Amino acid sequence: MTLEIKVQNIINNFEDTASDEFLEILEQIMLEFKSNLTVEYLKGKIKKIVELSSESEKKKQCKLLLPYYDWYLQGL
């Protein structure tokens, strides 16, 4: 499955996606970003999300990062 398909699947099925899977795909998307500032920002956000103990809180934080998935698809 290509990264584009994985991204689209997560956008379409966000509620059924585990936070770990969401963050794993986000890390792959980060490789495509040209701005180091954006990459460093996302690395910090991912680290904070991973440190959370509650899956529901992780999901809330992941939802705030969904626009990066949209930006990735728009750049294709």
Biopython code that builds the backbone (N, CA, C, O; Angstrom):
import numpy as np
from Bio.PDB.StructureBuilder import StructureBuilder

atoms = [
    (1, "MET", "N", (0.847, -1.173, 0.000)),
    (1, "MET", "CA", (0.000, 0.000, 0.000)),
    (1, "MET", "C", (0.900, 1.246, 0.000)),
    (1, "MET", "O", (1.834, 1.344, 0.796)),
    (2, "THR", "N", (0.613, 2.175, -0.883)),
    (2, "THR", "CA", (1.423, 3.386, -0.977)),
    (2, "THR", "C", (1.113, 4.326, 0.193)),
    (2, "THR", "O", (0.086, 4.200, 0.858)),
    (3, "LEU", "N", (2.019, 5.257, 0.418)),
    (3, "LEU", "CA", (1.818, 6.235, 1.488)),
    (3, "LEU", "C", (0.567, 7.061, 1.219)),
    (3, "LEU", "O", (-0.180, 7.380, 2.144)),
    (4, "GLU", "N", (0.335, 7.407, -0.043)),
    (4, "GLU", "CA", (-0.855, 8.187, -0.390)),
    (4, "GLU", "C", (-2.132, 7.451, 0.019)),
    (4, "GLU", "O", (-3.051, 8.059, 0.568)),
    (5, "ILE", "N", (-2.188, 6.167, -0.242)),
    (5, "ILE", "CA", (-3.377, 5.377, 0.115)),
    (5, "ILE", "C", (-3.516, 5.278, 1.633)),
    (5, "ILE", "O", (-4.624, 5.373, 2.162)),
    (6, "LYS", "N", (-2.403, 5.090, 2.329)),
    (6, "LYS", "CA", (-2.444, 5.022, 3.793)),
    (6, "LYS", "C", (-2.959, 6.330, 4.389)),
    (6, "LYS", "O", (-3.767, 6.326, 5.317)),
    (7, "VAL", "N", (-2.484, 7.440, 3.844)),
    (7, "VAL", "CA", (-2.911, 8.762, 4.326)),
    (7, "VAL", "C", (-4.405, 8.931, 4.095)),
    (7, "VAL", "O", (-5.133, 9.360, 4.990)),
    (8, "GLN", "N", (-4.858, 8.594, 2.899)),
    (8, "GLN", "CA", (-6.275, 8.734, 2.573)),
    (8, "GLN", "C", (-7.133, 7.847, 3.478)),
    (8, "GLN", "O", (-8.198, 8.269, 3.930)),
    (9, "ASN", "N", (-6.677, 6.625, 3.744)),
    (9, "ASN", "CA", (-7.420, 5.713, 4.619)),
    (9, "ASN", "C", (-7.544, 6.270, 6.032)),
    (9, "ASN", "O", (-8.597, 6.161, 6.659)),
    (10, "ILE", "N", (-6.477, 6.860, 6.523)),
    (10, "ILE", "CA", (-6.513, 7.420, 7.877)),
    (10, "ILE", "C", (-7.441, 8.629, 7.925)),
    (10, "ILE", "O", (-8.187, 8.796, 8.890)),
    (11, "ILE", "N", (-7.404, 9.468, 6.902)),
    (11, "ILE", "CA", (-8.316, 10.615, 6.862)),
    (11, "ILE", "C", (-9.759, 10.134, 6.861)),
    (11, "ILE", "O", (-10.603, 10.685, 7.568)),
    (12, "ASN", "N", (-10.039, 9.111, 6.073)),
    (12, "ASN", "CA", (-11.410, 8.604, 5.950)),
    (12, "ASN", "C", (-11.869, 7.815, 7.171)),
    (12, "ASN", "O", (-13.068, 7.744, 7.443)),
    (13, "ASN", "N", (-10.931, 7.222, 7.910)),
    (13, "ASN", "CA", (-11.280, 6.359, 9.048)),
    (13, "ASN", "C", (-10.537, 6.781, 10.305)),
    (13, "ASN", "O", (-10.041, 5.935, 11.050)),
    (14, "PHE", "N", (-10.458, 8.077, 10.542)),
    (14, "PHE", "CA", (-9.668, 8.562, 11.667)),
    (14, "PHE", "C", (-10.102, 7.942, 12.992)),
    (14, "PHE", "O", (-9.256, 7.547, 13.795)),
    (15, "GLU", "N", (-11.393, 7.852, 13.227)),
    (15, "GLU", "CA", (-11.895, 7.353, 14.514)),
    (15, "GLU", "C", (-11.488, 5.901, 14.773)),
    (15, "GLU", "O", (-11.388, 5.480, 15.925)),
    (16, "ASP", "N", (-11.256, 5.140, 13.707)),
    (16, "ASP", "CA", (-10.884, 3.721, 13.856)),
    (16, "ASP", "C", (-9.376, 3.504, 13.779)),
    (16, "ASP", "O", (-8.916, 2.362, 13.796)),
    (17, "THR", "N", (-8.611, 4.571, 13.695)),
    (17, "THR", "CA", (-7.158, 4.475, 13.573)),
    (17, "THR", "C", (-6.505, 4.658, 14.934)),
    (17, "THR", "O", (-6.816, 5.604, 15.657)),
    (18, "ALA", "N", (-5.604, 3.754, 15.278)),
    (18, "ALA", "CA", (-4.861, 3.865, 16.538)),
    (18, "ALA", "C", (-3.896, 5.046, 16.448)),
    (18, "ALA", "O", (-3.383, 5.359, 15.374)),
    (19, "SER", "N", (-3.658, 5.688, 17.569)),
    (19, "SER", "CA", (-2.768, 6.847, 17.578)),
    (19, "SER", "C", (-1.358, 6.464, 17.125)),
    (19, "SER", "O", (-0.690, 7.246, 16.449)),
    (20, "ASP", "N", (-0.904, 5.264, 17.493)),
    (20, "ASP", "CA", (0.431, 4.818, 17.079)),
    (20, "ASP", "C", (0.549, 4.743, 15.560)),
    (20, "ASP", "O", (1.557, 5.152, 14.984)),
    (21, "GLU", "N", (-0.486, 4.219, 14.922)),
    (21, "GLU", "CA", (-0.494, 4.136, 13.460)),
    (21, "GLU", "C", (-0.519, 5.532, 12.841)),
    (21, "GLU", "O", (0.191, 5.803, 11.873)),
    (22, "PHE", "N", (-1.334, 6.406, 13.402)),
    (22, "PHE", "CA", (-1.420, 7.789, 12.928)),
    (22, "PHE", "C", (-0.054, 8.454, 12.976)),
    (22, "PHE", "O", (0.372, 9.083, 12.008)),
    (23, "LEU", "N", (0.631, 8.313, 14.109)),
    (23, "LEU", "CA", (1.930, 8.963, 14.283)),
    (23, "LEU", "C", (2.996, 8.337, 13.384)),
    (23, "LEU", "O", (3.882, 9.036, 12.892)),
    (24, "GLU", "N", (2.913, 7.047, 13.174)),
    (24, "GLU", "CA", (3.862, 6.360, 12.287)),
    (24, "GLU", "C", (3.770, 6.913, 10.862)),
    (24, "GLU", "O", (4.787, 7.174, 10.221)),
    (25, "ILE", "N", (2.554, 7.084, 10.384)),
    (25, "ILE", "CA", (2.350, 7.629, 9.045)),
    (25, "ILE", "C", (2.768, 9.103, 9.006)),
    (25, "ILE", "O", (3.341, 9.554, 8.014)),
    (26, "LEU", "N", (2.491, 9.842, 10.056)),
    (26, "LEU", "CA", (2.896, 11.246, 10.112)),
    (26, "LEU", "C", (4.415, 11.374, 10.007)),
    (26, "LEU", "O", (4.916, 12.294, 9.362)),
    (27, "GLU", "N", (5.144, 10.460, 10.634)),
    (27, "GLU", "CA", (6.607, 10.486, 10.549)),
    (27, "GLU", "C", (7.067, 10.257, 9.110)),
    (27, "GLU", "O", (8.066, 10.835, 8.682)),
    (28, "GLN", "N", (6.357, 9.430, 8.373)),
    (28, "GLN", "CA", (6.692, 9.217, 6.962)),
    (28, "GLN", "C", (6.379, 10.468, 6.140)),
    (28, "GLN", "O", (7.132, 10.824, 5.234)),
    (29, "ILE", "N", (5.276, 11.127, 6.455)),
    (29, "ILE", "CA", (4.893, 12.358, 5.757)),
    (29, "ILE", "C", (5.941, 13.451, 6.008)),
    (29, "ILE", "O", (6.253, 14.230, 5.107)),
    (30, "MET", "N", (6.474, 13.505, 7.215)),
    (30, "MET", "CA", (7.446, 14.543, 7.565)),
    (30, "MET", "C", (8.656, 14.520, 6.639)),
    (30, "MET", "O", (9.271, 15.562, 6.409)),
    (31, "LEU", "N", (9.003, 13.370, 6.112)),
    (31, "LEU", "CA", (10.153, 13.258, 5.217)),
    (31, "LEU", "C", (9.954, 14.062, 3.942)),
    (31, "LEU", "O", (10.922, 14.411, 3.266)),
    (32, "GLU", "N", (8.705, 14.357, 3.613)),
    (32, "GLU", "CA", (8.375, 15.098, 2.394)),
    (32, "GLU", "C", (8.379, 16.611, 2.603)),
    (32, "GLU", "O", (8.423, 17.366, 1.632)),
    (33, "PHE", "N", (8.333, 17.061, 3.851)),
    (33, "PHE", "CA", (8.281, 18.499, 4.117)),
    (33, "PHE", "C", (9.647, 19.134, 3.891)),
    (33, "PHE", "O", (10.678, 18.565, 4.249)),
    (34, "LYS", "N", (9.639, 20.313, 3.296)),
    (34, "LYS", "CA", (10.886, 21.010, 2.984)),
    (34, "LYS", "C", (11.340, 21.924, 4.114)),
    (34, "LYS", "O", (12.513, 22.291, 4.180)),
    (35, "SER", "N", (10.429, 22.290, 4.997)),
    (35, "SER", "CA", (10.753, 23.217, 6.081)),
    (35, "SER", "C", (11.247, 22.458, 7.315)),
    (35, "SER", "O", (10.521, 21.655, 7.900)),
    (36, "ASN", "N", (12.481, 22.725, 7.690)),
    (36, "ASN", "CA", (13.033, 22.097, 8.897)),
    (36, "ASN", "C", (12.273, 22.536, 10.147)),
    (36, "ASN", "O", (12.136, 21.775, 11.105)),
    (37, "LEU", "N", (11.789, 23.759, 10.123)),
    (37, "LEU", "CA", (11.033, 24.279, 11.258)),
    (37, "LEU", "C", (9.763, 23.452, 11.472)),
    (37, "LEU", "O", (9.425, 23.113, 12.606)),
    (38, "THR", "N", (9.068, 23.130, 10.393)),
    (38, "THR", "CA", (7.856, 22.306, 10.481)),
    (38, "THR", "C", (8.189, 20.914, 10.982)),
    (38, "THR", "O", (7.481, 20.372, 11.830)),
    (39, "VAL", "N", (9.256, 20.336, 10.466)),
    (39, "VAL", "CA", (9.666, 18.995, 10.879)),
    (39, "VAL", "C", (10.003, 18.968, 12.364)),
    (39, "VAL", "O", (9.584, 18.057, 13.077)),
    (40, "GLU", "N", (10.756, 19.958, 12.837)),
    (40, "GLU", "CA", (11.115, 20.011, 14.258)),
    (40, "GLU", "C", (9.880, 20.203, 15.133)),
    (40, "GLU", "O", (9.773, 19.601, 16.202)),
    (41, "TYR", "N", (8.957, 21.032, 14.687)),
    (41, "TYR", "CA", (7.704, 21.240, 15.417)),
    (41, "TYR", "C", (6.951, 19.921, 15.547)),
    (41, "TYR", "O", (6.493, 19.566, 16.633)),
    (42, "LEU", "N", (6.824, 19.200, 14.440)),
    (42, "LEU", "CA", (6.085, 17.929, 14.470)),
    (42, "LEU", "C", (6.788, 16.880, 15.317)),
    (42, "LEU", "O", (6.126, 16.100, 16.000)),
    (43, "LYS", "N", (8.094, 16.844, 15.287)),
    (43, "LYS", "CA", (8.834, 15.896, 16.131)),
    (43, "LYS", "C", (8.518, 16.151, 17.603)),
    (43, "LYS", "O", (8.323, 15.211, 18.373)),
    (44, "GLY", "N", (8.470, 17.423, 17.988)),
    (44, "GLY", "CA", (8.133, 17.771, 19.369)),
    (44, "GLY", "C", (6.713, 17.372, 19.722)),
    (44, "GLY", "O", (6.463, 16.856, 20.812)),
    (45, "LYS", "N", (5.768, 17.610, 18.795)),
    (45, "LYS", "CA", (4.369, 17.232, 19.038)),
    (45, "LYS", "C", (4.243, 15.710, 19.166)),
    (45, "LYS", "O", (3.547, 15.217, 20.053)),
    (46, "ILE", "N", (4.908, 14.976, 18.291)),
    (46, "ILE", "CA", (4.842, 13.508, 18.327)),
    (46, "ILE", "C", (5.391, 12.999, 19.651)),
    (46, "ILE", "O", (4.810, 12.109, 20.272)),
    (47, "LYS", "N", (6.514, 13.566, 20.082)),
    (47, "LYS", "CA", (7.115, 13.136, 21.353)),
    (47, "LYS", "C", (6.142, 13.341, 22.515)),
    (47, "LYS", "O", (5.996, 12.467, 23.369)),
    (48, "LYS", "N", (5.480, 14.494, 22.542)),
    (48, "LYS", "CA", (4.532, 14.778, 23.622)),
    (48, "LYS", "C", (3.331, 13.835, 23.574)),
    (48, "LYS", "O", (2.842, 13.394, 24.614)),
    (49, "ILE", "N", (2.861, 13.531, 22.374)),
    (49, "ILE", "CA", (1.712, 12.623, 22.242)),
    (49, "ILE", "C", (2.084, 11.226, 22.705)),
    (49, "ILE", "O", (1.307, 10.583, 23.411)),
    (50, "VAL", "N", (3.262, 10.743, 22.319)),
    (50, "VAL", "CA", (3.703, 9.404, 22.709)),
    (50, "VAL", "C", (3.793, 9.281, 24.228)),
    (50, "VAL", "O", (3.534, 8.211, 24.778)),
    (51, "GLU", "N", (4.155, 10.356, 24.903)),
    (51, "GLU", "CA", (4.312, 10.338, 26.354)),
    (51, "GLU", "C", (2.985, 10.323, 27.111)),
    (51, "GLU", "O", (2.959, 10.027, 28.306)),
    (52, "LEU", "N", (1.878, 10.639, 26.425)),
    (52, "LEU", "CA", (0.570, 10.617, 27.082)),
    (52, "LEU", "C", (0.180, 9.192, 27.429)),
    (52, "LEU", "O", (0.533, 8.255, 26.712)),
    (53, "SER", "N", (-0.544, 9.025, 28.520)),
    (53, "SER", "CA", (-0.913, 7.676, 28.947)),
    (53, "SER", "C", (-2.268, 7.228, 28.412)),
    (53, "SER", "O", (-2.499, 6.028, 28.262)),
    (54, "SER", "N", (-3.150, 8.149, 28.126)),
    (54, "SER", "CA", (-4.505, 7.821, 27.712)),
    (54, "SER", "C", (-4.630, 7.813, 26.182)),
    (54, "SER", "O", (-4.257, 8.782, 25.520)),
    (55, "GLU", "N", (-5.153, 6.726, 25.634)),
    (55, "GLU", "CA", (-5.366, 6.647, 24.184)),
    (55, "GLU", "C", (-6.344, 7.719, 23.725)),
    (55, "GLU", "O", (-6.175, 8.286, 22.645)),
    (56, "SER", "N", (-7.365, 8.004, 24.527)),
    (56, "SER", "CA", (-8.339, 9.020, 24.122)),
    (56, "SER", "C", (-7.682, 10.404, 24.039)),
    (56, "SER", "O", (-8.009, 11.187, 23.147)),
    (57, "GLU", "N", (-6.776, 10.706, 24.944)),
    (57, "GLU", "CA", (-6.060, 11.987, 24.889)),
    (57, "GLU", "C", (-5.102, 12.013, 23.698)),
    (57, "GLU", "O", (-4.945, 13.046, 23.047)),
    (58, "LYS", "N", (-4.470, 10.890, 23.419)),
    (58, "LYS", "CA", (-3.597, 10.806, 22.251)),
    (58, "LYS", "C", (-4.391, 11.083, 20.981)),
    (58, "LYS", "O", (-3.929, 11.806, 20.097)),
    (59, "LYS", "N", (-5.592, 10.503, 20.892)),
    (59, "LYS", "CA", (-6.443, 10.695, 19.712)),
    (59, "LYS", "C", (-6.830, 12.167, 19.553)),
    (59, "LYS", "O", (-6.849, 12.688, 18.438)),
    (60, "LYS", "N", (-7.136, 12.834, 20.666)),
    (60, "LYS", "CA", (-7.485, 14.254, 20.607)),
    (60, "LYS", "C", (-6.323, 15.070, 20.041)),
    (60, "LYS", "O", (-6.518, 15.955, 19.208)),
    (61, "GLN", "N", (-5.130, 14.763, 20.499)),
    (61, "GLN", "CA", (-3.949, 15.488, 20.036)),
    (61, "GLN", "C", (-3.636, 15.160, 18.572)),
    (61, "GLN", "O", (-3.229, 16.037, 17.810)),
    (62, "CYS", "N", (-3.827, 13.897, 18.183)),
    (62, "CYS", "CA", (-3.597, 13.494, 16.798)),
    (62, "CYS", "C", (-4.565, 14.205, 15.856)),
    (62, "CYS", "O", (-4.200, 14.598, 14.748)),
    (63, "LYS", "N", (-5.789, 14.361, 16.312)),
    (63, "LYS", "CA", (-6.803, 15.008, 15.471)),
    (63, "LYS", "C", (-6.376, 16.429, 15.101)),
    (63, "LYS", "O", (-6.687, 16.913, 14.013)),
    (64, "LEU", "N", (-5.665, 17.088, 16.007)),
    (64, "LEU", "CA", (-5.180, 18.438, 15.741)),
    (64, "LEU", "C", (-4.111, 18.456, 14.641)),
    (64, "LEU", "O", (-3.835, 19.505, 14.059)),
    (65, "LEU", "N", (-3.520, 17.310, 14.364)),
    (65, "LEU", "CA", (-2.464, 17.226, 13.353)),
    (65, "LEU", "C", (-2.977, 16.735, 12.000)),
    (65, "LEU", "O", (-2.194, 16.593, 11.060)),
    (66, "LEU", "N", (-4.265, 16.476, 11.889)),
    (66, "LEU", "CA", (-4.844, 16.020, 10.621)),
    (66, "LEU", "C", (-4.574, 16.967, 9.437)),
    (66, "LEU", "O", (-4.431, 16.482, 8.315)),
    (67, "PRO", "N", (-4.499, 18.277, 9.631)),
    (67, "PRO", "CA", (-4.216, 19.144, 8.475)),
    (67, "PRO", "C", (-2.909, 18.800, 7.749)),
    (67, "PRO", "O", (-2.782, 19.064, 6.554)),
    (68, "TYR", "N", (-1.942, 18.216, 8.459)),
    (68, "TYR", "CA", (-0.692, 17.823, 7.800)),
    (68, "TYR", "C", (-0.940, 16.693, 6.802)),
    (68, "TYR", "O", (-0.258, 16.604, 5.782)),
    (69, "TYR", "N", (-1.895, 15.850, 7.089)),
    (69, "TYR", "CA", (-2.286, 14.791, 6.155)),
    (69, "TYR", "C", (-2.895, 15.426, 4.898)),
    (69, "TYR", "O", (-2.575, 15.028, 3.778)),
    (70, "ASP", "N", (-3.762, 16.400, 5.092)),
    (70, "ASP", "CA", (-4.383, 17.095, 3.954)),
    (70, "ASP", "C", (-3.325, 17.813, 3.118)),
    (70, "ASP", "O", (-3.359, 17.748, 1.889)),
    (71, "TRP", "N", (-2.395, 18.491, 3.771)),
    (71, "TRP", "CA", (-1.331, 19.199, 3.043)),
    (71, "TRP", "C", (-0.503, 18.216, 2.225)),
    (71, "TRP", "O", (-0.110, 18.508, 1.095)),
    (72, "TYR", "N", (-0.246, 17.061, 2.799)),
    (72, "TYR", "CA", (0.535, 16.052, 2.068)),
    (72, "TYR", "C", (-0.197, 15.660, 0.786)),
    (72, "TYR", "O", (0.406, 15.614, -0.287)),
    (73, "LEU", "N", (-1.489, 15.378, 0.896)),
    (73, "LEU", "CA", (-2.258, 14.969, -0.280)),
    (73, "LEU", "C", (-2.349, 16.086, -1.320)),
    (73, "LEU", "O", (-2.338, 15.815, -2.521)),
    (74, "GLN", "N", (-2.436, 17.309, -0.878)),
    (74, "GLN", "CA", (-2.533, 18.439, -1.805)),
    (74, "GLN", "C", (-1.237, 18.635, -2.584)),
    (74, "GLN", "O", (-1.249, 19.155, -3.699)),
    (75, "GLY", "N", (-0.126, 18.217, -1.994)),
    (75, "GLY", "CA", (1.172, 18.384, -2.646)),
    (75, "GLY", "C", (1.481, 17.322, -3.677)),
    (75, "GLY", "O", (2.476, 17.430, -4.394)),
    (76, "LEU", "N", (0.645, 16.292, -3.769)),
    (76, "LEU", "CA", (0.910, 15.210, -4.735)),
    (76, "LEU", "C", (0.522, 15.610, -6.133)),
    (76, "LEU", "O", (0.678, 14.821, -7.066)),
]
sb = StructureBuilder()
sb.init_structure("model")
sb.init_model(0)
sb.init_chain("A")
sb.init_seg("    ")
for serial, (resi, resn, name, xyz) in enumerate(atoms, 1):
    if name == "N":
        sb.init_residue(resn, " ", resi, " ")
    sb.init_atom(name, np.array(xyz, "f"), 0.0, 1.0, " ", f" {name:<3s}", serial, name[0])
structure = sb.get_structure()
